[in-house]
Amino acid sequence: MKPSLKYGLIAIVLIGLLGSAAAFLFLKDNSPEAVSLDAASDSVAGSDTSETSSDSAQEVEIAGKWAVDSDAGEFTFDSATGSFAGFRITEELAQIGTTEAVGRTGDVQGTMTIDGNTVTEATFTIDMTTLSSNDSRRNGKIQSALETDQFPTASFTLTEPIDLGPDATAGGDLTVNAVGNMTIHGQTQPVTLPLQAKLVGSTIIVVGSLDVTFADYGVEVPTAPIVISVQDHGPIEFQLLFARA
């Protein structure tokens, strides 16, 4: 073999290896942690400068109207300490393997009304046009699959009251279910959302996650040449911080 041809082949192999390594470094699973009541509580407790602490949370009257506090915390993929909603999908990538695609947005609005220790009304709206991924190359596919030009928002409306129990103001962890209607991609389905909630200072924290099948909402999972397969379901997750309205 001629030296020039030999070195050319070596160069091609090296370029291929370096290209695969670069793709792995860029597309490897760097997804943020799933929602966690403990993490959200620690963040709120660390930033709450009010005189009301979690130790005296039982003195806070929770009855009344509450709204998602868009000014509390911050929203980034590395440090999502504020309110946000999003999804997770497991995908298989060529030459890379299994990764988790995560999409999130901090543009969430909503209110809930508490009468005594019962949530009687709640409704939330998510701006899907600002949904972005932990890999910017997915963003266009996500927006296209959700057809956000036609269906710019998703929403949830409570249809049954939620009994928080007598210890709702004691600052402990609460686990409840929220029965309501979820609308995604212009299609509405009845759902039961498993929720965790906690009163920290003057903030009510609510986190939740529900596995949904995207076809139930008329959403086709996006594909790309590098993607071998994508699951047709995944968790919808959210972290909401409420302040008095």
N, C-alpha and C positions, 0 to 999 in steps of 0.2 A: 504494500500500500504506500502510495506517495506520502511523504511527510506532510505536504500541504493538505491533502485529503484527510489524513489521520487527525491532524490538529483541528481541522474544520469540524469533523464529527465530534470530537471532544468538546469543542466550543458549543455545538448545538445541544449536546447532552447537558452541559453545565447550565446553559441558558434555560433549558427545560426544567432542571431541578430548582434553579433560582426562582423561576416563574411560579412553580408549584409552592415553594416556600413562601414567596411573597403573598400568594393567594391565601395560603393557610393563615398567615399572620394577620391578614386583613379581614378574612371571613371566619376565623375561628370563633368559637362560642364565647363571646364577651358580653352576654346578656346580663342585664341588671338582676338583682335578687327579686324574688316574688314579694308581693305585698306582705307586710308583717305588722300586726298590732303592736308588738313589743318595740320594733324599730320606730314606728310612727310615734308611739307614746314617749319614747326616750327623746326623740327630736323635739316634740312639742314641750315636754317638761324642761328641756335644756334652754329653750328660747322664750319660755313664758316668764315675763318679768312682772306680772301682776301680783298683787298681794294674795290672791287666791291660789294656793298650791294644791297638789293632789292629796296632801294630808288633810286638807280641810274641804275636800270636794263635796262632802255630805252637806255643807252649808249652801251649796249652789242650788238654786231653784231651776229645774230644767223645763218646767212647763212653759209653753209659749212657742213662738216661731223662731226657727233657726235657718241660716242660709250658709251655703258653701262659701268659705272665706278664701277668696282668690288672692288675697295679699299675704296669707300666712305661709311661711316656709318658702321654698323655691322648687322649681321643676327643671331638672336636668336628668339625663340617663344615669349619671354618676351619683347624683345626690338629689333624689326626688323626695324632698321633705314636705312639700305642699300637696295640694289636691291634684289628682290625676286619674285617668282611666286609660285602659289599653287592652292588649291581647298578647298571647304567646302561641306560637306554632312551632312544632318540631319539623325540621326539614333535613333531607339527606342531600349533601352536595358532592359532586364528582371530585375525586381526589382529595377530599377534605373530611367527609364523614358527616356525622350527625351534629347539627347545630340547632339553636333555638332562636327563632326570629321573634323579636319583641317590638311591638308598636305602642306608642303612648302619646297622650296629649295632656297638657295642663289646663286646657280650655274646657272646664266643667262648671256648669251653673246648676243650682238647685236649691230647694227649700224643703223643710219638714216641720210639721206641727206636732207638738207633744202636749197631751192633755193628761195631767197627773203623771203617771208612769207609762202612758200608752202613746205610741206614735200613731196618729190618726190620719195624717196626710203626708205624702212625700212625692216629689217629682224631680227628676234630674235630666239635664240635656248636655250632650257631649258634642263639641264641634269636631266633626270627623275630618274636615278639610285641613286641620292642623296636625293630624295624626302623622307621626314620623317614626322611623325605625332606628335601631341601634346600628344599622348599616344603611347609609344614605342611598345606596344603589337599589334598595328595595322600595323606596318611597313612592316612586311613580307607579310601580306595580300595585302597591297597596291602594293608592288613590283610585287607580283604574278598576281594580276588583270591586271596591266598595261603591264605585260610580258616584263619588262625592260631588260631582258637578250636578247630579240630579237629586242625590240624597245627602245633603251636607251635615245632617245631624243624626245622632242616635239618642234614645231616651229610655227612661224607666219611670213608670208610674205605679205607686203602691195601690193595691186594690183591697187589701185586708189590713186591719190594724195590727200593730206589733206590741205585744205586752212586754215591757222591759223588766218587770218585776219590781219588788219593793227596794232592792239594793241598787237601783239604777244610779242614784246620786252618791254612792259610797266610794266611787273611784275604782271599783274592781272591774275585771274583764267580764263582758257580757257576750253570750253567744245566742243569736236569735236567727229566725228565718224571715225574709221579706217576700211576701207573695204579691206579684204584680205583673204588669205587661211590659215587655222589653221590645223596643222597636229598633231594628238595624236594617239598613238598605231598604227602607220603606215598608218592611214587613214586620208585623207584630206577633209575638208569641207569648203565651202565659209562662211565667217562670217562677221558681222559688229560689231566691238568693240566700245562701248561707252567709251570715254577717257576724263580724266581731266588732264590738264597740266599747268605748271607754271614755269616761269624763276625766280630763286632765286639766286642772285649773279651770279656766272659763271656756275651754274648747272641748267639743264632742268629736271624737275620732271614730270613724267607721271605715272598716276595710272588708273586702269580700272578693270572692273568686268563684266563677261558675263555668264549668266546661260546656261549650256549646258546639253544635254541629253547624258549620257555616252554610251548608245547603238548606237548612231550615229557614234561613233568611234570604235565600236566593243569591248567595255569594259564592262565586267560583274561586277556588283557591288559585292565586297567581302562580305562574310557572316561568322558568328561564332556562336557557341552554345548560347552565351549570347545575341546575336543580334536578336531581334524579327523582325525588318524590317529596310530597308535602302532605302532612296529615290533614284530613278533612274536618278536623275539630281542634279545639284548644280552649284554654281558659280565658274568659273575659275577666279582668281584674280591675280593682279601683281602690283608691285611698282618698277619703274625703275628710276635710277638717271643717267643722261647723262653728260659726260664731252667732251670737244673737242677732236676729234680723231687726 
